[in-house]
Amino acid sequence: SSAAQSEAKTPFGLIKGHAYSVTGIDEVSYRGRQVQLIRIRNPWGQVEWNGPWSDNSPEWRSVSTLEQRRLSQAALDDGEFWMKFEDFKVHFDKVEICNLTPDALEDSTAHKWEVTIHQGSWVRGSTAGGCRNFLETFWTNPQITLHLTEKDDGQDDCTFIAALMQKDRRKLKKLGAEMLTIGYSIYESPGRDGHLGKDFFRYHPSKARSKTYINLREVSNRFKLPPGDYILVPTTFEPHQEADFCLRIFSEKKAITEDLDENVAVDLPEPPNPTPSPQETEEEKQFRALFEQISGKDMEIAAEELEYVLNAVLKRTKNIKFKNLSLISCRNIISLMDTNGNGKLEFNEFKVFWEKMKKWISIFLQFDFDKSGSMSSYELRSALKAAGYQLNNYLLQLIVLRYSDKQFQIEFDDFLNCLIRLENASRVFQALSVKNKEFINLNIGE
């Protein structure tokens, strides 16, 4: 029915555009043959179907009183009625089946489905990558490992239902939030740990996916796949859309889900000692001349002077397009590289830093695809991994919130500050940690 016809009453007593409940199905013996019936309830009450097998229809006269009692058939104006299943298919367009959690149906039956529940979120700028149409960001969505361990009884495959629900949208409706268009894709696992990158999804098709992307509170579909490991990627249709979600997997046999996230790890080389080399390169000679010009014979510079030196050098680098480095960045650099604690940078300390700087510039340019002087925050995971930092989704989300702008772009100055903070934190942790352990003990002074 159209919107204009919604809630209009048909000649058979049904309300157009109205949601009815299915409360029972059964068969009755009618004039020597079996007839399939379905029991329907109108939540409004009173208004009922008046066609064949309705409360006062003549068909019931040919059904025994005992059979009518078994079916709880009574001519009450209560909104509940029986109708022939064939008529049901003619007058109704859509049936939605609600799957309860299996533990709500515990009884003495030998057949019981299992359920696993996974909570997650799409966060703008880091894990809200949109559907597969947006390959550049699709891979950044949350990834969930699905282990299908046992075949169904008497079958070669595993049956499961994947139900993706967006949370709290009705609660947020008063703030202008609407239901997002959501769905998911399922891929065969490549058998390696860690968040899967862009190239995996570029070259591997999905094994299964939700039937459609739609703006409903929950999207659910039933699947049959061989036992094995799979990756389920829940997404919004468009990227940059933020929401919390709940993913439920119902299966005949036990299935296991877990977040396919990175373990936090740092792979940094040992810091070299800032010792003078026997023969300076042409680049070092230019730096020395600039240093002497600014600092004098002591060859030490403060943050303000470092700002001048770095921006002067970077302006000469033709393949770099970005704004000047900030004074805060230069103070952070000195904090990282100042080995004697005098608040200044000596020439040899600067040389060590410049080697780091060249590597970081190279990484930034690698992910600044349009050479605009900024990189997408969705590429930050890959850029940090290239610099030696493997972060989980939570840490990545915090860093993106701190260092990206409203367009989810990160400029070089912010990227530099991020790397300096990470290296400082990593060096402190390494200095204070118990050998080969992943924890530290701190006193209040530390």
Secondary structure as GFF3:
##gff-version 3
##sequence-region A 1 446
A	DSSP	beta_strand	21	30	.	.	.	ID=ss1
A	DSSP	beta_strand	33	41	.	.	.	ID=ss2
A	DSSP	three_ten_helix	58	62	.	.	.	ID=ss3
A	DSSP	alpha_helix	65	70	.	.	.	ID=ss4
A	DSSP	beta_strand	80	84	.	.	.	ID=ss5
A	DSSP	alpha_helix	85	91	.	.	.	ID=ss6
A	DSSP	three_ten_helix	102	105	.	.	.	ID=ss7
A	DSSP	beta_strand	114	122	.	.	.	ID=ss8
A	DSSP	alpha_helix	135	138	.	.	.	ID=ss9
A	DSSP	beta_strand	144	148	.	.	.	ID=ss10
A	DSSP	beta_strand	158	166	.	.	.	ID=ss11
A	DSSP	three_ten_helix	171	175	.	.	.	ID=ss12
A	DSSP	beta_strand	182	188	.	.	.	ID=ss13
A	DSSP	alpha_helix	198	203	.	.	.	ID=ss14
A	DSSP	beta_strand	208	209	.	.	.	ID=ss15
A	DSSP	beta_strand	218	225	.	.	.	ID=ss16
A	DSSP	beta_strand	228	236	.	.	.	ID=ss17
A	DSSP	beta_strand	243	251	.	.	.	ID=ss18
A	DSSP	beta_strand	255	259	.	.	.	ID=ss19
A	DSSP	beta_strand	265	266	.	.	.	ID=ss20
A	DSSP	alpha_helix	282	295	.	.	.	ID=ss21
A	DSSP	beta_strand	300	301	.	.	.	ID=ss22
A	DSSP	alpha_helix	303	315	.	.	.	ID=ss23
A	DSSP	alpha_helix	327	337	.	.	.	ID=ss24
A	DSSP	beta_strand	345	346	.	.	.	ID=ss25
A	DSSP	alpha_helix	347	367	.	.	.	ID=ss26
A	DSSP	beta_strand	374	376	.	.	.	ID=ss27
A	DSSP	three_ten_helix	377	379	.	.	.	ID=ss28
A	DSSP	alpha_helix	380	386	.	.	.	ID=ss29
A	DSSP	beta_strand	389	390	.	.	.	ID=ss30
A	DSSP	alpha_helix	393	403	.	.	.	ID=ss31
A	DSSP	beta_strand	409	411	.	.	.	ID=ss32
A	DSSP	alpha_helix	412	432	.	.	.	ID=ss33
###
